[in-house]
Amino acid sequence: MQNAPIGIFDSGLGGLTVAKAIADLLPHEQLFYYGDTLHLPYGEKSEMHIKNYSETIVEYLIDQKVKLIVIACNSASSAASSYLRAKYHKQVEIRGVIRPLLKEVAKKQYANIGLIGTQATVQSGLYETILKEYTTSTSINSLATPLLVPMIEEGFNQNKISQEVIKEYLQQFSDIEAILLACTHYPLIKDAVSNFFEHKIEVMDNANYMALDVKNYLKEKNILANSKSEHDQFMVSDYTKTFAKSASMFFGKEINVTEHNIFV
């Protein structure tokens, strides 16, 4: 159990930012990553479809004997995390990316914060609901930003086009003390968001807080790996050369991605 892999899944690329944060913080842990590129983006799917896709992936990861499953996707965390934890709690611990970030937000005691994310995440209202469990003194102004994910995946996250798109979205916020990047793609535009606000507000994303949550859980259960026995594995439901190229950008180094369609 101690040297079993950590299962991580997402609708595609974005979860690799979470995987990278976990790998950086816990270099002895083996990662088993699954990206459902066949059905991306989850942010535009119905809650029912997201639950069905997520359930199939969780069962596959359980078959791989993982010791923990991380839902490295805001849309899937919003739509399916409670359902998945209830169904599989006897088999494996499942953690979503939302709570670790919001626990940190509550500690900072902000009065007003902004949030950008996919349509599914924003419509779910889950960030607002969960935050109220930790504090009632912080209000969230949420904005769906559907153009950002395809823009980032196409590599247009550091040019004039991206700057104009980001500006168009972010200028809708006023009087906020921090902004949450409620999509695991968005760490790649974190600097651009900070630049827009002239570095006067805090820009917070899920990845590092999720990695800390994973470390704390494994430590609490005494199942931290003491050495890396196997290579990390990165699988997708639909392989494309574009994905392989972009995956290395998201993970921060060259990785080997293989196709395995578990939905057939």
QUIPE-V922635 format. One record per helix or strand of 3 or more residues. SS is the DSSP state (H for helix, E for strand). FROM is the first residue (numbers start at 1). TO is the last residue. If there is no record, write none. Layout:
ss-><SS/SS>
from-><FROM/FROM>
to-><TO/TO>
//
This chain:
ss-><E/H/E/H/H/E/H/E/H/E/H/H/E/H/H/E/H/E/H/E/H/E>
from-><6/15/31/42/47/68/74/94/98/112/119/126/139/147/160/178/186/202/207/233/241/257>
to-><10/25/35/44/63/71/88/96/108/117/124/134/144/153/170/182/196/205/220/236/251/259>
//
